[in-house]
Amino acid sequence: ESLGNEMRGGQQDAHLALGEILAELPGHAAEAVDHFQQFLQLGKRPLGVDVTWSRVNELLGDLLFRLERYSAAVEAYSNALTFNPYHPWETTIYYQIARSYYHLRAYEKTITTIEQLQHAAEQNNEELGDYRVFHLWGNAHFALEQYTQAVEAYRQALALAPNEAEDRDKIDTYLRFAQELSAN
């Protein structure tokens, strides 16, 4: 029995290492996903906080997002937070979850997740300075025809966006559309 556990542990470590290597190589996302999933299947699901399982799920989320498998990405990112509720990049993971929901056209869930992100930032005394969060928030409100909220989100995005941000003009255009539509 001990030898079996040892072998399984060695296999698990090998899948983790291969997954990490392949994740960095262009064009190997699907293979990396397979290795990370093997790692998770071979291991015993931790009962409490486990930073390794959190990290594997975070990497899995990034790869699945890249592969446009957004539902699976949401699940992986959520698992990353489950296995490490004190994750140092908690707000970034919430942003990735929100982006995944947006790609799934689940705009209400996008908004709810951004609200969770804002709450997490407050709890961690973090300044929310990434204009892309507010751009996404504005887009979700716009898609739901909530133009007043979209205007506010786009204004915050523009206030935070650097002048050289490539999507600055797009945000400005949508701000004007939202202003016109909210006036009607």
Secondary structure, 3 states (H helix, E strand, C coil): CHHHHHHHHHHHHHHHHHHHHHHHCCCCHHHHHHHHHHHHHHCCCCCCCCHHHHHHHHHHHHHHHHCCCHHHHHHHHHHHHHHCCCCCCHHHHHHHHHHHHHHCCCHHHHHHHHHHHHHHHHHCCCCCCCHHHHHHHHHHHHHCCCHHHHHHHHHHHHHHCCCCCCCHHHHHHHHHHHHHHHHC
